[in-house]
Amino acid sequence: MQAPPQMSGPKLTPMMAQYQAMRRSLPADVLLLYRLGDFYEMFFEDAKTAAPILNVALTKRNTVPMCGVPYHAADGYIAKLVKAGMRVAIAEQTSEPSPGKIVEREIARIISAGSVLESHLLDDQRPNYLAAVFLLGKARGLACVDHSTGEFTVAEFADQAQLDDELARLTPSELLVSDEQLSQFGGYPAAQPYDGYAFLPDPARQMLCDHFGVHSLDGFGCADAPASTAAAGAILHYLIHQLRRPCDHLRSLRVRENDRHVLIDAASQRNLDLIDSRSGKKHTLLGVLDRTKTPMGARLLRDWILHPLRDREALGVRHDFIAALLAQPFILSKCRESLQGIRDIERTVGRLSQGAGNARDLQALANSLAHIPALLEDLGSLSSPCAEIRPFPDLVEHLEASISDEPPANLKDGGMIRDGHSSELDELRALSRDGKSWIAKLQEEERQRTGIDSLKVKFNNVFGYFIEVTSSKLAMVPDDYTRKQTMANCERYITPALKEMENKVLGAEERAKKLETELFLELRQQVCTRLDELQKTAAGIAEVDVLCGLAETAQLHGHVRPVLEDSRNLAIANGRHPVLEQTLVDEKFVPNDSTFDPDDSLLQILTGPNMAGKSTYIRQVALIALMAQTGAFVPASDAVVGMVDRIFCRVGASDDLSRGQSTFMVEMNETALILNHATDRSLVILDEIGRGTATFDGLSIAWAVAEHLHDVVGCRTLFATHYHELTDLANTRPAVANFNVAVREWNDEIIFLRKILPGAADKSYGIQVARLAGLPKPIIERAKTILSHLELHSTKPEAKKQGPKAKNTRQQSLPAANQPQMDLFGEL
């Protein structure tokens, strides 16, 4: 975006000179919303950019392009601009209009997608990240801040794929990239270049040290992470120097250690429907597990699902707490009742600490903190993992005694402070109320004295209080009235008594509002002095909220505590898909057992028809393992889970047209990622590898992939396939086992039993499934004819130890529709 052109000569009015000065102080790609009375106006290129986004008229005044939006409805328009990727500067009026003087204005805030604080621009149930990436040598540094809560984390990655996966999990609203590294990172969603000097490791580290008031970053555990601290320093520089945001609420820097978490790549996250699904949130793991009562808890649960733990001790603490809640359901109910009254303490405190909060935030904070003693009493009989939750009785009492029951949203409106809190404020309010009563009484008295029944006492910001008389009654105006202003249909007058009372009333109102603002700022500062305690308490409440929600889910749906082991075993009795068991409507969910043993069933090949439940079953196993390592109980009657380090899920078929990649290429890319990164501690879920190319090509690839996972990687693998030839691997590999989904045939129809049984399926029943899908009967009959000939003259590969080899490589010819007995094999 180009900076607006400069006006010169007599055309440059004082107001436009003020606008130009503000506009020059901003980056060229920031839109300036300039307050003019009841509107926010935009001029020049800003207006041209914003008008089509906001769907408002682009007009001109003195050849200057301009557009505007009403002040009272600005929030919705600002939201549109931010969602469109714009950054918006808000210039507010800081003085009242007066004749002959330009209204003073200043830039109150700059809003960007990654730094918004306004609740209407945020999703309560997910964090809003501003991130930065930086490449230093072979290390890829990532820093993330949720400016609305104060969360500030860093991480470093050895390869690009890990960084990509973490960004897919975090989905930042803004991603800062050094302008010198734009070629490496510019293709990321939400990426925007930022000054390269802000990423220089030494200045960035010093900026962080100055901000946190420390001599080094050793205490945060990131002294040896120069790439990520460079990214963190750039974020801080951007917030403070470009967005002009206070950052006092950023009190700590946490290192996200990759080896503490189960890694889930972006494709697996998508294929498992962890937090998003094309069918909607209720069809995701997050959707069925989220029974949290607070926005803080909802955000934390999302993070737990995306970052399962590999720490058995930490997981044991979570499982112990859920078990204790289930053992005392009355306590569980009481905890959830107490949590119900707690609002978003994290974001409320975040707004207050940055000068963006109002009296309603203080009231909401007081109401939330008032529920903490009851929650602590409920937790008293349990061994809570959240020891940092503390009550704030003095702060609650002070806020409740200070803030009125219905405070206004705008600080300038008055009425924030409760009567009785300040004797000085009470006196000013009394004077203002008495003065207004006197003025109302004056109107009635003057009507009686003058006989002018239409006489009115009015007020405006320019002339104050005045007496208004219509033109038809001017002859009745008494001599002691002094003319103030002549209008088209009336005259306005003032009297000495009215002027004297006006000074008292307006002076009292103005002093009262000023005093209220001062008292509010004192209250806000008192809250900010407890910022560390409040942030830790909010984090503790979020953890209790998540665990209580998981306990209620376990209670409602019969989930059990998993046994976690440092082994490659995985034994699930009567396992159920955690999402489908809650959302399935047409039929009852059928549980299934799953057992992996390193000696005889490490790689399991699953065959059976489409729609029989293969994909459901293999996803179910992955989700149960993931739930166990988030600290949740699992949908089964019994579960032993050998801890996994990564979960891979390659299912479905999709292309990536933006990168020119076919369905088969996407499938091969995802398969390559698995083969290059899986370890013997990983859990791999594969569905229909090799189906996107020619039959023998696909079968060969699938066979080689299976052999590699068994022979080289040695990880637990579920391999669903229609290549029945793969079942022969069980004859040549010791830890390969075959399973199939049971079906029954009746009158040329199939009945899906949804049970997983040992052994290989004899066929895929594709034509029966096609009939269920509604293919026309002639096509079904023709397909049966073709299938019978293909089966009669099949050239299935042999199951040799070295892999599949075709018995006959001659090209098959399909029978003509009117010649069903034609030989299928013609000479090439």
Protein Blocks (a to p, Z undefined) as FASTA:
>chain_A
ZZddddehjllcfklmmmmmmmmmpcfklccdddehjaccdehjllmmmmmmnopacdde
ehiacddddfklmmmmmmmmmmnopacdddddfbdcdehiacddddfbdcdfklcfbfkl
pcfkbccdddddddehjbccdddddfknopacddddfbfklmmmmmmmnopabdcddfkl
mmmmmmpghiacddfklmpmklmmmmmmmmnopabfklnopmmmmklmmmmmmmmmmmmm
mnopafklmmbdcdddfklpccddfklmmmnommgcfkbjklpfklmmmmcfbfklmmmm
mmmmmmccfbfklmmmmmmmmmmmmmmmmlmmmmmmmmmmpccfklmmmmmmnopacfkl
mmmmmmmmmmmmmmmmmmmmpccfblkbccdfklmmmmmmmpcfbdcfblklgomacghj
amklmmmmmmmmmmmmmmmmmmmmmmmmnopakbccdddfklopaddddfklmmmpcfkb
ccfbdcfkbccdddfklmmmmmmmmmmmmmmmmmmmmmmmmmmmmmmmmmmmmmmmmmmm
mmmmmmmmmmmmmmmnopacddddddfbdcdehiacfklmmmpmkbccddddddddfklm
mbccdeddehklmmmmmmmmmmmmmmmmnopacddfbdcddddfbdcddedjdddfknop
afklmmmmmmmmmmmmpcfkbccddehehklmcfklmmmmmmmmmmmmmmmnopacdddd
fblklmmmmmmpmkbccdddddddeehiacdehiacedjdfbeolmmmmmmnopafklmm
mmmmmmmmmmmmgccdcddfkbpcdfblcdcddddfklmkbcfbdcZZ
